């Protein structure tokens, strides 16, 4: 096994080297926090949830069978914890089925985005992601930013592969719709 493989460190932990868990935490803490933050929307709660999830994952490491990547297993723990926390707080969630896609002109939006610098693109994409709800942001981030497959996103969220594809499609259209609105406003202020 390669030393940079998660399973190598998991085996070391199972053999009594508890210090090896620090590697796994360090390797996955950024994405784990990002998932929690996108779902919860509050930095302090997201930090607490991430720490709790790493502790829970460590305590349940014996139940990890290696059928999926460790990161997928960990992100599923975070996702479940975030959903539980949101239910407890009874946060209002906007339905992903809202129809923001009626008149999205994807080619025009893509063309406008391509005319911007990389820094400007990141700014507008992050601004658009802020307008989306937790599930939408999470699915887009897992698929595009973290480069997980649809199957892996399905494992993390507990949604069927078909449902992930539908939600990813709707989320992408909503993202384009929001970007289109931002870019139109920006063009009007420039002209």
C-alpha atoms as one frame of an Amber mdcrd trajectory, in Angstrom:
protein
   0.000   0.000   0.000   1.205   3.483  -0.822   1.879   5.710   2.198  -0.397
   8.417   0.736  -3.351   6.030   0.509  -6.075   6.557   3.137  -6.397   2.804
   3.620  -2.738   2.612   4.651  -3.390   5.018   7.530  -6.687   3.379   8.436
  -4.881   0.059   8.784  -2.218   1.718  10.972  -4.963   3.130  13.215  -6.689
  -0.242  13.463  -3.323  -1.739  14.454  -3.020   0.712  17.353  -1.241   3.745
  15.861  -3.835   6.393  16.827  -1.480   9.174  15.711  -2.029   8.150  12.088
  -5.530   9.616  12.301  -3.988  13.106  12.236  -3.010  12.460   8.613  -6.615
  11.656   7.662  -7.929  14.715   9.493  -5.363  16.972   7.836  -6.057  15.540
   4.398  -9.853  15.853   4.546 -10.508  18.771   6.924 -10.903  21.455   4.254
 -13.520  19.639   2.180 -15.253  18.346   5.323 -15.581  21.906   6.611 -16.762
  23.155   3.199 -19.532  20.550   3.109 -20.645  21.431   6.635 -20.494  25.152
   5.874 -22.533  24.809   2.684 -25.227  22.854   4.460 -25.314  24.761   7.770
 -24.328  28.243   6.582 -22.850  29.254   9.945 -19.080  29.109  10.451 -19.128
  28.235  14.166 -21.741  25.497  13.730 -19.877  24.147  10.693 -16.595  23.985
  12.638 -18.276  22.201  15.533 -20.061  19.807  13.215 -16.813  19.016  11.369
 -14.964  18.288  14.618 -17.819  16.107  15.848 -17.888  14.243  12.531 -14.147
  13.506  12.669 -14.553  12.232  16.227 -17.546  10.117  15.223 -15.636   8.747
  12.218 -12.683   7.840  14.444 -14.942   6.066  16.925 -16.692   4.179  14.118
 -13.537   3.381  12.149 -13.916  -0.333  12.918 -17.212  -0.288  10.999 -15.520
   1.219   7.907 -15.290  -1.675   5.463 -13.465   0.093   2.643 -16.249  -0.505
   0.114 -16.124   3.177  -0.784 -13.400   5.778  -0.425 -12.766   6.970   3.130
 -13.583  10.524   2.046 -16.990   9.430   0.740 -17.701   7.619   4.009 -16.597
  10.652   6.042 -18.601  13.123   3.926 -21.674  10.931   4.427 -21.212  11.222
   8.213 -20.954  15.008   7.878 -23.975  15.175   5.594 -26.113  13.133   8.014
 -24.964  15.207  10.994 -25.739  18.457   9.153 -29.198  17.257   8.146 -29.890
  16.245  11.761 -28.698  19.633  13.014 -30.872  21.463  10.507 -33.906  19.416
  11.520 -33.275  20.255  15.166 -33.062  23.954  14.363 -36.010  23.642  11.972
 -34.271  25.718   9.339 -36.397  26.616   6.373 -35.066  25.106   3.193 -35.982
  26.365  -0.253 -37.079  23.543  -2.533 -34.632  22.609  -5.262 -37.653  22.198
  -7.531 -38.190  25.959  -7.720 -38.222  26.855 -11.369 -35.374  29.294 -11.874
 -34.614  27.807 -15.264 -37.407  29.158 -17.451 -35.334  31.446 -19.642 -31.725
  30.611 -18.894 -29.549  31.174 -21.899 -26.599  28.932 -21.097 -24.516  29.855
 -24.152 -24.824  33.597 -23.489 -23.967  33.123 -19.819 -20.978  30.901 -20.661
 -19.781  33.450 -23.214 -20.095  36.291 -20.692 -18.228  34.250 -18.066 -15.418
  33.404 -20.495 -14.860  37.092 -21.200 -14.023  37.619 -17.512 -10.689  37.007
 -15.806 -10.312  33.871 -13.672 -10.557  35.991 -10.537 -13.787  37.616 -11.750
 -15.212  34.207 -12.703 -14.502  32.828  -9.213 -16.079  35.929  -7.661 -19.333
  35.574  -9.616 -19.523  31.797  -9.202 -19.011  32.080  -5.422 -21.573  34.893
  -5.279 -24.063  32.720  -7.211 -23.382  29.703  -4.974 -24.243  31.856  -1.944
 -27.739  32.359  -3.427 -28.341  28.600  -3.647 -29.608  26.408  -0.807 -27.444
  23.876   1.052 -28.291  20.793  -1.022 -27.749  22.622  -4.290 -24.387  24.055
  -3.195 -23.281  20.697  -1.839 -24.121  18.733  -4.976 -22.455  21.298  -7.266
 -19.387  21.504  -5.014 -18.981  17.748  -4.623 -19.334  17.132  -8.349 -17.433
  20.081  -9.830 -15.113  21.437  -7.154 -14.220  18.163  -5.435 -14.522  16.168
  -8.679 -16.559  13.327  -7.160 -18.457  11.034  -9.505 -22.266  10.942  -9.532
 -22.020   7.586  -7.721 -19.880   9.135  -4.985 -22.242  12.103  -4.627 -25.047
   9.557  -4.320 -23.192   7.776  -1.506 -22.515  11.015   0.358 -26.057  12.354
   0.113 -27.960   9.077   0.290 -29.851  10.035  -2.864 -30.279   7.644  -5.769
 -27.953   8.115  -8.739 -30.924   9.207 -10.861 -31.960  11.753  -8.217 -28.407
  13.130  -8.027 -28.377  13.565 -11.805 -31.719  15.398 -11.726 -30.683  17.637
  -8.813 -27.291  18.296 -10.417 -28.998  19.291 -13.664 -31.465  21.596 -11.859
 -28.739  23.065  -9.663 -26.554  23.758 -12.680 -29.457  25.520 -14.457 -30.204
  27.545 -11.324 -26.516  28.498 -11.071 -26.565  29.684 -14.686 -29.772  31.628
 -14.056 -28.259  33.410 -11.066 -25.035  34.070 -12.976 -27.046  35.455 -15.878
 -28.821  37.888 -13.536 -25.530  39.010 -11.953 -23.828  39.458 -15.301 -26.754
  41.422 -16.793 -26.749  43.780 -13.793 -22.984  44.152 -14.093 -23.191  44.959
 -17.819 -25.877  47.596 -17.168 -23.700  49.323 -14.537 -20.653  49.258 -16.843
 -22.546  50.626 -19.849
